[in-house]
Amino acid sequence: MRTTAPTRMSLQFAATLVACAIFCLATTVSAQQPAAKMQNYTEVTDGSAAAGLDIYRWLQSGGKEVLTEGYNAHAVAVSGDGEVAVISRQTSSKGNDWQIFIWSKAGGLVHIADVPSKHNGFHFLVSGDDSSVIWVDAVRSKKFGTPSRLLRWSKAGGLKDLAVMAGAFWPKGVSSDGSVIVGTAEDTRSYHGFRWTQQGGLQEFSSIDDPLGISADGTVILGIKGDHVIRWTQQGGAQDLGTLRTDGIAANPKWTVTPHPFGASVNGTVIVGWLSTWLEINQIIPGDRAFLWTQADGLQDLGTLRGKSAHLNSISPDGAVVVGDYVDTSGSTVQFVSPVADLVAPMLAKKQAKLKEAQACNQAQAAAQEAENAKNAAIEADQQARYDRVVNTGRPIQIYSLAGDLQDEGRPDLAANLYQLLIDKYPDDPYAAKAVDMKDAARAAAAQQQAQDAVAQPATANAPSPQAVEACLQQCSSTLNSCKSDAQNQHANAVAKGLVGLLSKNSASVSGAASDVQDADSAQSACEDAYNTCSTACQ
């Protein structure tokens, strides 16, 4: 079971709130606009304890929009379109009772439920059509097995108990109309997935241990079982899409790596989360690394992004935008929102560079092999022409001499034929007597050569010649030099941009330049990786 610190839960909600507020604008943002780079956002609190916390949402078009001011409350969930938020409010500064509200721009705050003293309300979800709110109510206790209630409030039916269990619930997804809920549960027996439906109530969901998302109509569920990604459909059941397993990080294969999936797109094509890493030898924890999984490319390690560690905490329903955080060099946690395309761009650049190197290497190998084949063909044509000429007009000494030359040139088959011709055509000639002894040796050499060729042919059919390998390595070096030159120019332009920003006191320009420098350094590293891949492929 994955455990999560309180700070992570707070960050998870902040990420979810920001992500959903952005996603609601997807239909209003022009498709022609260029994709934004990673954009940082911060949680803003009022400095006065009496005033409490400001509730706000972050919009792609205009940044922070305050929803309520000076309200001693916390936003705990947001709808998929960003237009409805669930807010929990402490009834007094000294009391332990909480009230649950729904906020909308049209209706403001509407009270929907109370969480009594000595109870916790957590893991809130809002249905896609904004009609239902799901959460868990549990008695505060350190004793395992304390009953938890799965609750749902709806506009039509008000507040209802959906299920009670001696253990804990973690709702992870809800269908658009609130009629299907999935998540994980831990009881006295095990940690397992659950599925609640209007018709069947609460049921253990054995197909998936850790559901991550559900489709709008509730018929498709994506999640994890063991270390495998499972897509479950109402019609076809469970389908294994591949593994989250990783054998280590390329930079240090001695690291032990554990994936922590945290969110999935509605269509089940993308999963985000982070990798926890450590060295078994001395237990040094290098820092968490963000990851993104797709069925086509498997698990993609995105590294620590701009800092010491990084996480992806949420993803838009269409899988296009993610929300996450990273710890910068000063130790501060920075939260960000970014199109997926921007995060995977360095990895795509590496793949494209490697592909370009491989293509260049293959072309060089093919050209060298073609030249080698042409050379061999010319030699064989010359040998055949000499053979044909001596067969037709050659005298015994010429036939015997050419047979010896061809045998030295690696054509014992032709040599054996000439020896036999000499014996048959000039049986009384002294050279025919010599040919009798040489013929058998040539026949044996031809047979041995044929057997060796038959054995070696499967192994060497695609093996490049030494000339092809040399040409391929030269092409790899040429491409490496060009790649490095481009990266160095990119680095120089970024530094110049930063200097201009410093002189003009443009902090945005300086920040952008710093990001461009990192991109340039990553590009130069990708050049080296691509060269290594290319040179290996040449062999």
C-alpha positions in Angstrom: 0.0 0.0 0.0 1.3 3.5 -0.9 1.4 5.9 2.1 1.3 9.6 1.6 2.4 12.4 3.9 -0.1 15.2 4.8 1.9 17.6 2.8 1.5 15.4 -0.3 -2.3 15.2 0.2 -2.4 19.0 0.4 -0.3 19.3 -2.7 -2.3 16.7 -4.5 -5.5 18.8 -4.0 -3.7 22.0 -4.9 -2.5 20.3 -8.1 -6.0 18.9 -8.8 -7.7 22.3 -8.3 -5.2 24.0 -10.6 -5.4 21.3 -13.2 -9.2 21.2 -13.4 -9.4 25.0 -13.5 -7.1 24.9 -16.5 -8.9 22.0 -18.2 -12.2 23.9 -18.1 -10.7 26.5 -20.4 -9.5 23.9 -23.0 -12.4 24.8 -25.4 -11.8 28.5 -25.2 -8.1 28.6 -25.8 -7.2 28.9 -29.5 -5.7 25.7 -31.0 -3.3 27.9 -32.9 -1.6 29.3 -29.8 1.9 27.8 -29.1 2.1 25.4 -26.2 3.1 27.0 -22.9 6.3 26.1 -21.1 6.1 24.9 -17.4 4.3 27.6 -15.5 4.7 27.9 -11.8 1.9 28.7 -9.4 1.8 29.3 -5.7 -0.7 28.8 -2.9 -1.6 32.3 -1.4 -2.7 32.7 2.2 -3.8 35.7 4.1 -1.3 36.8 6.7 -4.0 37.4 9.4 -4.9 34.3 11.4 -8.3 35.9 12.2 -9.0 36.4 8.5 -8.3 32.8 7.7 -7.5 31.5 4.2 -8.4 32.9 0.8 -9.9 30.3 -1.5 -8.9 30.8 -5.1 -8.5 28.9 -8.4 -5.8 29.3 -11.0 -6.8 30.1 -14.5 -4.6 29.7 -17.6 -5.8 32.9 -19.0 -5.5 35.1 -16.0 -3.7 33.4 -13.1 -5.2 33.5 -9.6 -8.9 34.2 -9.2 -10.1 34.6 -5.6 -13.3 32.7 -4.8 -13.8 33.7 -1.2 -11.8 36.1 1.1 -11.0 35.9 4.8 -12.9 32.6 5.1 -11.4 30.0 7.6 -11.7 27.2 5.1 -10.0 24.8 2.7 -10.8 23.9 -0.8 -10.7 20.1 -1.0 -12.0 19.1 -4.4 -12.9 20.6 -7.8 -15.1 19.5 -10.7 -13.7 18.5 -14.0 -14.7 21.7 -15.7 -13.3 23.9 -12.8 -16.7 25.6 -12.2 -17.6 23.8 -8.9 -15.4 23.4 -5.8 -15.9 21.6 -2.5 -14.9 23.6 0.6 -14.5 22.4 4.2 -14.8 25.0 6.9 -14.0 24.8 10.6 -17.0 26.1 12.6 -14.8 28.0 15.1 -11.1 28.5 15.8 -11.3 26.3 18.9 -13.9 23.7 17.8 -13.4 20.5 16.0 -16.6 20.5 14.0 -16.4 21.1 10.2 -18.9 22.0 7.6 -18.9 21.0 4.0 -19.9 23.5 1.3 -20.2 23.5 -2.5 -19.0 26.7 -4.3 -20.1 27.8 -7.7 -19.7 31.1 -9.4 -23.5 31.4 -9.8 -24.6 30.1 -6.4 -21.7 31.0 -4.2 -21.3 28.8 -1.0 -24.0 26.3 -0.3 -23.9 24.2 2.9 -24.4 20.4 2.2 -23.1 18.5 5.3 -21.5 18.5 8.7 -18.5 16.5 9.9 -18.9 16.1 13.6 -16.2 16.4 16.3 -13.8 13.5 16.5 -14.5 12.6 12.8 -12.4 13.2 9.7 -13.8 14.0 6.2 -11.4 13.3 3.4 -10.8 12.1 -0.2 -13.4 14.3 -1.8 -14.5 13.9 -5.4 -16.9 15.8 -7.6 -18.8 14.1 -10.4 -18.3 15.3 -14.0 -21.7 16.9 -14.3 -21.2 18.7 -10.9 -24.3 17.0 -9.5 -22.6 14.8 -6.8 -19.9 15.0 -4.2 -18.2 11.9 -2.8 -16.2 11.6 0.3 -15.2 9.4 3.3 -16.2 10.0 6.9 -14.2 8.2 9.6 -13.9 8.4 13.4 -10.5 9.7 14.4 -8.7 6.8 16.0 -5.2 5.2 16.0 -6.8 1.8 16.2 -7.1 -0.1 12.9 -10.5 -1.3 11.9 -12.4 1.9 12.9 -15.5 2.1 10.7 -15.4 4.4 7.7 -18.4 5.5 5.7 -18.5 6.2 2.0 -20.9 9.2 1.5 -22.4 10.9 -1.5 -24.3 14.1 -1.7 -26.3 14.8 -4.8 -28.5 17.7 -5.8 -31.4 15.3 -6.4 -31.1 13.1 -3.3 -29.1 15.0 -0.7 -26.7 13.2 1.6 -26.7 9.4 1.7 -24.6 6.6 3.2 -23.3 4.4 0.4 -21.3 1.8 2.4 -19.7 1.2 5.8 -16.5 -0.8 6.3 -14.2 -1.6 9.2 -11.1 -0.1 7.7 -10.5 2.7 5.2 -11.7 3.9 1.8 -9.7 5.9 -0.8 -12.1 6.9 -3.5 -10.1 7.5 -6.8 -12.7 8.1 -9.5 -16.4 8.8 -10.1 -18.5 8.6 -13.2 -19.9 11.7 -14.7 -23.3 11.3 -13.1 -22.0 9.9 -9.8 -23.5 6.4 -10.2 -20.2 4.5 -10.3 -17.3 5.0 -7.8 -14.0 3.3 -7.8 -11.1 3.3 -5.4 -9.0 1.3 -2.9 -10.0 -0.1 0.4 -8.2 -1.7 3.3 -10.0 -4.0 5.7 -8.8 -6.7 8.1 -8.1 -9.0 5.1 -6.3 -7.0 2.5 -5.7 -3.8 0.5 -7.7 -4.1 -2.6 -9.7 -2.2 -5.2 -13.4 -1.5 -4.8 -16.3 -0.6 -7.2 -19.6 0.9 -6.0 -22.6 1.0 -8.3 -26.1 2.3 -7.9 -27.4 -1.2 -8.6 -24.9 -3.5 -6.9 -23.6 -1.4 -4.0 -20.1 -1.9 -2.7 -18.1 -4.8 -4.3 -14.5 -5.9 -4.1 -12.9 -5.2 -7.5 -10.4 -8.1 -7.9 -9.4 -7.1 -11.4 -7.5 -4.0 -10.2 -5.7 -3.4 -6.9 -5.4 0.4 -7.3 -7.9 2.1 -9.6 -6.6 5.4 -10.9 -9.4 6.7 -13.1 -12.8 5.9 -14.6 -14.5 6.9 -17.9 -17.4 9.4 -17.9 -19.9 6.7 -18.4 -18.3 4.4 -15.8 -17.8 1.5 -18.2 -13.9 1.8 -18.4 -11.6 1.7 -15.4 -7.8 2.1 -15.5 -5.5 1.1 -12.7 -2.7 -1.1 -11.3 -2.5 -4.7 -10.3 0.9 -5.6 -9.0 3.2 -3.7 -11.3 1.0 -4.0 -14.4 -1.3 -1.5 -15.9 -4.9 -2.9 -16.3 -7.7 -1.5 -18.4 -11.1 -3.0 -17.4 -14.2 -2.6 -19.5 -17.7 -3.6 -18.7 -17.9 -5.6 -22.0 -14.4 -7.3 -22.1 -13.2 -7.4 -18.6 -9.5 -6.9 -17.6 -6.8 -6.3 -20.3 -3.1 -6.1 -19.4 -1.6 -3.1 -21.1 2.0 -3.6 -19.9 4.2 -3.0 -16.8 5.3 -0.1 -14.7 8.4 -2.1 -13.8 11.7 -0.4 -14.4 15.2 -2.0 -14.0 16.8 1.3 -12.8 17.6 4.7 -14.0 20.0 5.0 -17.0 22.3 7.4 -15.1 22.9 4.9 -12.3 21.6 1.3 -12.8 22.4 0.5 -9.2 19.5 2.5 -8.0 16.5 0.6 -6.7 13.4 2.2 -8.2 9.7 1.9 -7.1 6.9 3.5 -9.2 4.1 5.4 -7.5 1.2 6.0 -10.0 -1.0 8.9 -9.0 -3.4 9.8 -11.8 -4.6 8.7 -15.2 -6.3 10.3 -18.2 -10.0 9.5 -18.6 -9.4 7.5 -21.8 -6.8 5.4 -20.0 -3.9 6.2 -22.3 -1.7 8.1 -19.9 -0.6 7.5 -16.3 1.5 10.0 -14.2 3.2 9.7 -10.9 6.8 9.5 -9.6 9.6 7.1 -9.0 11.1 6.8 -5.5 14.8 5.8 -5.7 17.5 4.8 -3.4 20.9 3.1 -3.3 20.9 -0.2 -1.4 24.6 0.1 -0.5 24.5 3.2 1.6 20.7 4.0 1.6 21.3 7.4 -0.1 18.0 8.7 -1.5 18.8 10.7 -4.7 15.4 12.2 -4.9 12.0 11.3 -6.5 11.7 11.4 -10.3 8.6 12.3 -12.2 7.3 9.7 -14.7 4.7 9.4 -17.4 3.4 6.0 -18.8 1.8 5.4 -22.1 0.9 2.1 -23.7 3.0 2.8 -26.8 6.2 3.9 -25.0 5.8 2.3 -21.5 7.3 4.1 -18.5 9.2 7.3 -19.4 11.5 8.6 -16.6 11.3 12.4 -16.8 13.9 12.9 -14.1 13.9 15.6 -11.5 12.9 18.3 -14.0 14.3 21.6 -12.8 15.2 20.6 -9.3 16.4 18.0 -6.8 13.2 15.9 -7.0 9.9 16.0 -8.9 6.4 14.5 -9.0 3.5 14.5 -11.3 0.3 14.6 -9.3 -2.6 15.0 -11.7 -3.4 14.9 -15.4 -6.2 16.3 -17.5 -9.0 14.0 -18.8 -7.6 14.1 -22.3 -4.0 13.4 -21.1 -2.7 16.7 -22.6 -1.8 18.7 -19.4 -0.2 17.7 -16.1 0.2 19.3 -12.7 3.2 18.5 -10.5 5.9 19.9 -8.2 9.6 19.9 -7.9 12.1 20.8 -5.2 14.4 23.6 -6.4 18.1 24.0 -5.5 17.2 26.1 -2.4 15.0 23.3 -1.1 11.7 25.1 -1.8 8.8 23.2 -3.3 7.6 24.7 -6.6 4.3 23.7 -8.1 3.8 23.8 -11.8 1.4 23.1 -14.7 2.6 22.0 -18.1 1.5 20.5 -21.4 2.7 16.9 -21.6 4.4 17.7 -24.9 6.7 20.2 -23.1 7.8 17.7 -20.5 8.5 14.9 -22.9 10.2 17.2 -25.5 13.7 16.4 -24.2 13.1 12.7 -24.3 11.6 13.0 -27.8 14.7 15.0 -28.9 16.9 12.2 -27.6 14.8 9.6 -29.4 14.9 11.6 -32.6 18.6 12.2 -32.3 19.1 8.5 -31.8 16.8 7.7 -34.7 18.7 10.2 -36.9 22.0 8.6 -35.9 20.7 5.1 -36.6 19.4 6.1 -40.0 22.7 7.8 -40.9 24.6 4.7 -39.7 22.3 2.4 -41.7 22.7 4.5 -44.8 26.5 4.6 -44.3 26.6 0.8 -43.8 24.4 0.2 -46.8 26.6 2.5 -49.0 29.8 0.8 -47.8 28.2 -2.7 -48.2 27.0 -1.8 -51.7 30.6 -0.6 -52.6 32.0 -3.8 -51.2 29.5 -5.9 -53.1 30.3 -4.1 -56.3 34.0 -4.7 -55.7 33.5 -8.4 -55.1 31.2 -8.6 -58.1 33.9 -7.0 -60.3 36.5 -9.5 -59.0 34.2 -12.5 -59.6 33.5 -11.2 -63.1 37.2 -10.9 -63.9 37.8 -14.4 -62.5 35.0 -15.8 -64.6 36.2 -14.0 -67.8 39.8 -15.4 -67.3 38.3 -18.9 -66.7 36.1 -18.7 -69.8 39.0 -17.5 -72.0 41.4 -20.3 -71.0 38.7 -22.9 -71.3 38.1 -22.0 -74.9 41.7 -21.2 -76.1 44.1 -22.0 -73.4 47.1 -24.3 -73.7 47.9 -26.9 -71.0 50.5 -24.6 -69.3 48.0 -21.7 -69.3 45.2 -23.9 -67.9 47.4 -25.3 -65.2 48.8 -21.8 -64.3 45.3 -20.2 -64.0 44.0 -23.1 -61.9 46.7 -22.4 -59.4 46.0 -18.6 -59.4 42.3 -19.1 -58.9 42.9 -21.5 -56.0 45.2 -18.8 -54.4 42.4 -16.2 -55.0 39.9 -18.3 -53.0 38.1 -20.0 -55.9 39.0 -23.7 -55.5 35.8 -24.6 -57.3 37.0 -23.0 -60.6 40.5 -24.4 -60.1 39.1 -27.9 -59.7 37.2 -27.5 -62.9 40.3 -26.4 -64.8 42.3 -29.3 -63.4 39.6 -31.7 -64.6 39.5 -30.0 -68.0 43.3 -30.4 -68.4 43.0 -34.1 -67.5 40.2 -34.7 -69.9 41.4 -32.6 -72.9 45.2 -33.3 -72.7 45.5 -36.7 -70.9 49.1 -37.2 -72.3 50.5 -33.8 -71.4 52.9 -33.6 -68.5 50.7 -30.9 -66.9 47.8 -33.4 -66.9 49.7 -35.7 -64.6 50.3 -32.8 -62.2 46.6 -31.9 -62.4 45.6 -35.3 -61.1 47.2 -34.6 -57.8 46.0 -31.0 -57.6 42.4 -31.7 -58.6 41.6 -33.8 -55.5 43.0 -31.1 -53.2 41.0 -28.4 -55.0 37.8 -30.4 -54.8 38.4 -30.9 -51.1 39.0 -27.2 -50.6 35.9 -26.3 -52.6 33.8 -28.7 -50.5 35.2 -27.3 -47.2 34.6 -23.7 -48.4 31.0 -24.5 -49.3 30.4 -26.1 -45.9 31.9 -23.1 -44.1 29.8 -20.7 -46.2 26.7 -22.6 -45.4 27.4 -22.4 -41.6 28.5 -18.8 -41.6 25.8 -17.4 -43.9 23.0 -17.0 -41.3 25.4 -15.3 -38.9 27.0 -13.0 -41.4 24.1 -12.3 -43.7 23.5 -8.9 -42.1 27.0 -8.4 -40.7 28.6 -5.2 -42.1 32.0 -5.3 -43.7 35.0 -3.5 -42.0 34.7 -0.8 -44.6 31.0 -0.4 -43.8 31.7 -0.2 -40.0 34.4 2.5 -40.6 32.1 4.5 -42.9 29.3 4.3 -40.3 31.6 5.5 -37.4 32.7 8.4 -39.5 29.1 9.3 -40.1 28.4 9.0 -36.4 31.3 11.4 -35.6 30.1 13.9 -38.2 26.6 13.9 -36.8 27.9 14.2 -33.3 30.0 17.3 -34.2 27.0 18.9 -35.9 24.7 18.1 -32.9 27.2 19.6 -30.4 27.6 22.7 -32.5 23.8 23.3 -32.5 23.7 22.7 -28.7 26.5 25.1 -28.1 24.9 27.8 -30.2 21.6 27.2 -28.3 23.5 27.6 -25.0 25.2 30.8 -26.2 21.9 32.3 -27.3 20.4 31.4 -23.9 23.2 33.1 -22.0 22.9 36.2 -24.2 19.2 36.2 -23.5 19.8 36.0 -19.8 22.3 38.9 -19.9 19.8 41.1 -21.8 17.2 40.2 -19.1 19.5 41.1 -16.3 20.4 44.5 -17.9 16.7 45.2 -18.5 15.7 43.8 -15.1 13.2 41.5 -16.8 12.8 38.6 -14.4 10.7 36.6 -16.8 13.4 36.8 -19.5 16.1 35.7 -17.0 13.9 32.8 -15.8 13.2 31.8 -19.4 16.9 32.0 -20.2 17.8 29.7 -17.3 15.3 27.2 -18.6 16.8 27.5 -22.1 20.3 26.9 -20.7 19.1 23.7 -19.1 17.5 22.6 -22.4 20.7 23.3 -24.2 22.7 21.2 -21.7 20.2 18.4 -22.0 20.5 18.6 -25.8 24.3 18.3 -25.6 24.0 15.3 -23.3 21.5 13.8 -25.8 24.2 14.3 -28.5 26.6 12.1 -26.6 23.9 9.4 -25.9 23.0 9.4 -29.6 26.6 9.0 -30.6 27.0 6.0 -28.2 23.9 4.4 -29.7 25.0 5.1 -33.2 28.5 3.7 -32.7 27.2 0.6 -31.0 24.8 0.0 -34.0 27.7 0.2 -36.4 29.3 -2.9 -35.1 
